[in-house]
Amino acid sequence: MTAKPKTALIFGISGQDGAYLAKLLIEKGYRVVGTSRDAEQSSFANLHALGIVERVSVKSAVAFDFRSVVQVLNDSAPDEIYNLAAQSSVGLSFDQPAETLQGIVNGTLNILEAIRLLKSDARFYNASSSECFGNIIKAPADETTAFHPCSPYGVAKAAAHWLVVNYRSAYDLHACSGILFNHESPLRPKRFVTQKVIHGVLDIVAKRSERLQLGNLSVRRDWGWAPEYVEAMWLMLQRDTADDFVVATGVETSLEDFVASAFAYCGLDWKNHVDLMPALRRPSDITYSVGNPSLMHQRTGWAAQCRMPDLTGRLIDAETARRAHVR
């Protein structure tokens, strides 16, 4: 007899990570259920972009509404639950701090409580973030590094992270968090600085604009490739023991280097095209952020393959192809 396929429930399936994760799980033979605030009205553009929208079952639910969480868990009976919901922009969290905390903290709590009250055996993955660490001073951050968030987004992610730890300990849930460092793809919204750079470079190449305005180029980040990072999420839930892991490349790069790489890929010198604008700096920004993924590699075998400058090349090639397709 053919084994029944596993069911995965993805809160936040319409975002970058949710779409790539859905694609990965479908390729592994999963039945994939995804949530959206209004499944009938959502465009699911990312699922369309990956060519999988017809292979996903979508349900109307939001993580910060407990009733809808319970209902979608009852209806889908998942083996694995991935919490990738709520807004993911650090910059936007300064403008919408209350919504950011409500969506991330209450959403995570509601899913954990629903698993507990329904006595579900589903394994739970929570999207934590490198923003929990804030400025990393002494060495690349690992699973023992203390949290010191510098934004409402980081504060919310840190609180949600500790909720997962608490529920795992208190109620013996198979619940874990992936502390993911920056990971990019063509599906990132334009408000993210990496996409702002990619679009700005190509607009200059196409002579649609002459200048690109940016804030602080000295910040240093650990940038990876999003399709690789969703595999790390899946691997974490395949372990018999639930643990939290840092997911990163282990290599830090300045935003200036990212910008220079993107312009150089198109044969341009960034210094001739970029204006530094103090008004674009965040109220509180992290100057240095890099992760140590050695424990993740040791326990699961996962390691990032794509790093700078290959990352910028992939992003530019993808955006160039998209623009050629929509002409």
Secondary structure, DSSP 8 states (H G I E B T S, - for coil): ------EEEEETTTSHHHHHHHHHHHHTT-EEEEEETTTTT---HHHHHTT-GGGEEEEE--TT-HHHHHHHHHHH--SEEEE--S---HHHHHHSHHHHHIIIIIHHHHHHHHHHHTT---EEEEEEEGGGT-S--SS-B-TTS-----SHHHHHHHHHHHHHHHHHHHH---EEEEEE--EE-TTS-TTSHHHHHHHHHHHHHTTS-S-EEES-TT-EE--EEHHHHHHHHHHHHTSSS---EEE--S--EEHHHHHHHHHHHTT--GGGTEEE-GGGS-SS--SB--B--HHHHHHH-------TTHHHHHHHHHHHHHHHHH-
